[in-house]
Amino acid sequence: MAIWEILLLAVIQGITEFLPISSKTHLLFTQILLDWKDPAQNLTITIMLHAGSLLAILVYYWKTWLSLFQERRSEWIPLLLATLPAGLIGFLLQKQIESLFDSPALAGGMLIGTGIWIFLSEKFGKGKYQNVSDVPYWKILLIGLAQGAALFPGISRSGSTIGAAYLAGFRREDAVRFSFFMGAIIISGALLFRLRSLLANQGTIAPVPIILGILVTFVVSLFAIRVVEILSKKGRMFFFAAYCVGAGLIAFLYFTLGKG
C-alpha cells in the first residue's frame, strides 16, 4: 500500500471519527473504491487509525481525564454504564454485524438515518442537567444503546451518542465530551481485541507508514474535536445532518445502481 493511501485514510479517520458522519462508513466506501481486499492489511490500518483517534481524545481532554480521578469521580459510574450496551451487542452479534458491511448500499441508507437522527436531536434536545452525575441511569443506558446501534454500518457513533445525550437533557458541552469519553473506552477495548486478531493473522505494514498514519490521524482528530465542540455549542449540528443525508443518498444510489 502506498503511503499516500495510508495518509488519505488517516485524514478521513481523523475527520469522521469525531464529526458525526460515521468514520467506519467513510472508510468502508474508500476501501471499496480503491479496491483494498487484504483482510490482514485492513486490520492493521484499522488499529493504526483508531490508535491515533484514541491518542487525540486523551491529549485534548487530558485535564478532564485527570479530574475524573479527583473531583469528578462520580462521573465514572454513568460513563462505564453507558459503555455496557455496546460491549454486549458487539460481543453477542459480532459476526452478524460484520456481515452487514458487505453491503455498502445498506451503509448509505443507514447514513441517511444518521442525518435524520442528528436533525431531530438538534431540534428537540434541551439541556437541563448541570452535571453528568445528575442524569438518571435509565437515560444513561439509552445513550449506551445509541452507541451500540452505532456498531452497524452507516450509523455514526458520535452522532448517535451526542444526539441521545441532547435528548437525555445533557448540556451541549457535556454531551460532546461524554460521547467522546465513551468512545475512548470502546476504542480501547476494540484495539485490544483487534490487536489480538492481528497478531494471530500476522498482518504487518512497514513501521514508517504506521507512524505517519497515527500522527496524521492524531493531528486531524484534534481539529475535528474542536470543530464539533464549537458547532455543538452554537446549535449548528444541522450541517452534519444535511451532509449525512446527502452523502448517504449518493452512496445508496451509487452502490445500488452503479456498483451493486
C-alpha positions in Angstrom: 0.0 0.0 0.0 1.3 3.4 -1.0 2.0 6.0 1.7 -0.4 8.4 0.1 -3.2 5.8 0.5 -2.5 5.4 4.2 -2.3 9.2 4.7 -5.7 9.5 2.9 -7.3 7.1 5.3 -5.7 8.8 8.2 -7.2 12.2 7.2 -10.6 10.5 6.6 -10.4 8.8 10.0 -9.3 11.9 11.8 -12.2 13.9 10.4 -15.0 11.4 10.5 -14.3 9.7 13.9 -15.4 12.8 15.7 -17.6 14.7 13.2 -21.0 12.9 13.4 -20.8 11.4 9.9 -19.6 7.8 10.6 -15.9 7.1 10.2 -16.4 3.3 9.6 -18.8 4.1 6.7 -16.4 6.5 5.0 -13.5 4.1 5.5 -15.6 1.3 4.0 -16.5 3.4 1.0 -12.9 4.4 0.5 -11.6 0.8 0.8 -14.2 -0.3 -1.8 -13.5 2.4 -4.2 -9.7 1.9 -4.0 -10.2 -1.9 -4.1 -8.4 -2.9 -0.9 -9.1 -6.6 -0.3 -6.4 -7.8 2.0 -8.1 -8.6 5.4 -4.8 -8.5 7.4 -3.7 -5.2 5.8 -7.1 -3.7 6.5 -7.0 -4.9 10.1 -3.5 -3.3 10.6 -4.8 0.0 9.2 -7.9 -0.1 11.4 -5.8 -0.5 14.5 -3.4 2.3 13.4 -6.1 4.8 12.7 -8.0 4.2 15.9 -4.9 4.4 17.9 -4.4 8.0 16.5 -8.0 8.9 17.4 -7.7 7.5 20.9 -4.5 9.4 21.4 -6.3 12.6 20.4 -9.1 12.1 22.9 -6.6 11.5 25.7 -4.4 14.5 24.8 -7.2 17.0 24.0 -9.1 16.3 27.3 -6.1 15.5 29.5 -7.1 17.9 32.2 -10.6 16.4 32.3 -9.3 12.9 32.4 -7.2 13.8 35.4 -10.3 15.4 37.1 -12.1 12.1 36.7 -9.7 10.7 39.3 -10.2 13.6 41.6 -13.2 15.9 42.0 -15.3 14.3 39.2 -15.0 10.7 40.3 -18.8 10.4 40.4 -18.9 10.6 36.6 -17.2 7.2 36.3 -20.4 5.3 37.1 -22.5 6.8 34.2 -19.5 6.7 31.9 -18.9 2.9 32.4 -22.7 2.2 32.5 -23.0 3.9 29.1 -20.4 1.6 27.6 -22.0 -1.6 28.6 -24.7 -1.9 25.9 -22.2 -1.5 23.0 -19.9 -4.0 24.6 -22.6 -6.6 24.9 -24.0 -6.0 21.5 -20.6 -6.3 19.9 -19.8 -9.5 21.8 -23.1 -11.2 21.0 -23.6 -10.0 17.5 -20.1 -9.5 16.2 -20.3 -11.9 13.2 -23.8 -10.7 12.2 -22.8 -7.1 12.3 -19.6 -7.7 10.3 -21.6 -9.4 7.6 -23.6 -6.2 7.1 -20.6 -4.3 6.0 -20.6 -6.4 2.8 -23.5 -4.1 1.7 -22.2 -0.5 1.1 -25.7 0.4 -0.2 -27.1 -0.5 3.3 -24.4 1.7 4.8 -25.5 4.6 2.6 -29.2 4.1 3.6 -28.3 4.0 7.3 -26.2 7.1 6.9 -29.4 8.9 5.8 -30.9 7.7 9.1 -28.0 9.2 11.0 -28.7 12.5 9.4 -32.4 12.4 10.4 -31.4 11.5 14.0 -29.0 14.4 14.3 -31.6 16.8 12.9 -34.3 15.6 15.4 -31.9 15.6 18.4 -30.7 19.1 17.5 -34.2 20.4 17.2 -35.7 18.8 20.3 -32.8 18.2 22.7 -32.8 20.5 25.7 -30.1 20.7 28.3 -31.5 20.6 31.8 -28.8 18.8 33.9 -25.9 20.8 35.2 -23.8 17.7 35.9 -23.4 14.4 34.2 -23.8 12.7 37.6 -27.3 14.2 37.8 -28.6 12.3 34.8 -30.8 9.3 35.7 -29.2 6.0 35.0 -32.0 4.8 32.7 -31.2 7.8 30.4 -27.5 6.9 30.5 -28.4 3.3 29.4 -30.3 4.8 26.5 -27.2 6.7 25.4 -25.3 3.5 25.7 -27.9 1.8 23.4 -27.3 4.6 20.9 -23.7 3.7 20.9 -24.5 0.1 20.5 -26.6 1.0 17.4 -23.5 2.7 16.0 -21.8 -0.6 15.6 -23.9 -1.1 12.5 -22.8 0.3 9.1 -24.0 3.9 8.4 -24.6 4.8 12.0 -22.3 7.5 13.4 -21.1 6.7 16.9 -20.5 10.3 17.8 -23.8 11.4 16.0 -25.9 8.8 17.7 -24.5 9.3 21.2 -24.3 13.1 21.1 -27.9 13.2 19.8 -29.0 10.8 22.5 -27.3 12.9 25.2 -29.0 16.0 23.8 -32.4 14.3 24.2 -31.5 13.0 27.6 -31.0 16.5 28.9 -27.2 16.9 28.8 -25.8 20.4 28.3 -24.2 20.6 24.9 -20.6 20.7 26.0 -21.2 17.8 28.4 -22.9 15.8 25.6 -19.9 16.1 23.3 -17.4 15.3 26.0 -19.4 12.4 27.3 -19.7 11.0 23.8 -16.0 11.2 23.1 -15.1 9.7 26.5 -17.5 6.8 25.8 -15.7 6.4 22.5 -12.3 6.3 24.2 -13.4 3.4 26.3 -14.9 1.5 23.4 -11.9 2.2 21.1 -9.5 1.0 23.8 -11.4 -2.3 24.1 -11.7 -2.7 20.3 -8.0 -2.0 19.9 -7.0 -4.8 22.3 -9.4 -7.2 20.6 -8.2 -6.3 17.1 -4.6 -6.4 18.1 -5.0 -10.0 19.2 -6.6 -10.8 15.9 -3.8 -9.0 14.0 -1.1 -11.0 15.9 -2.9 -14.2 15.0 -3.1 -13.3 11.3 0.4 -11.9 11.3 -0.6 -8.9 9.3 2.1 -6.2 9.0 2.9 -2.9 7.5 6.2 -1.1 7.5 6.7 1.0 10.7 7.2 4.3 8.9 3.8 4.4 7.3 2.2 3.3 10.5 3.8 6.1 12.5 2.8 8.6 9.8 -0.7 7.3 9.8 -1.0 7.6 13.6 0.4 11.1 13.6 -1.8 12.4 10.8 -4.9 10.9 12.4 -3.9 12.4 15.7 -3.5 15.9 14.4 -6.6 15.9 12.2 -8.6 14.4 15.1 -7.6 17.3 17.4 -9.0 19.7 14.8 -12.2 17.7 14.4 -12.9 17.5 18.1 -12.6 21.3 18.3 -15.0 21.8 15.4 -17.6 19.6 16.9 -17.3 21.4 20.3 -17.8 24.8 18.6 -20.7 23.8 16.3 -22.5 21.9 19.1 -22.3 24.9 21.4 -23.7 27.1 18.7 -26.5 24.8 17.8 -25.2 24.2 14.3 -25.3 20.4 14.1 -27.8 20.7 11.3 -24.8 21.0 9.0 -23.8 17.4 9.8 -27.4 16.2 9.4 -27.6 17.7 5.9 -24.2 16.1 4.9 -25.2 12.7 6.2 -28.5 12.7 4.2 -26.8 13.9 1.0 -23.8 11.6 1.2 -26.0 8.7 2.2 -28.3 9.2 -0.7 -25.4 9.5 -3.2 -23.8 6.3 -1.8 -27.0 4.4 -1.7 -27.7 5.2 -5.4 -24.1 4.6 -6.5 -23.8 1.2 -4.9 -27.3 0.2 -5.8 -27.5 1.3 -9.4 -23.8 1.6 -10.2 -21.6 -1.0 -8.4 -24.4 -3.0 -6.8 
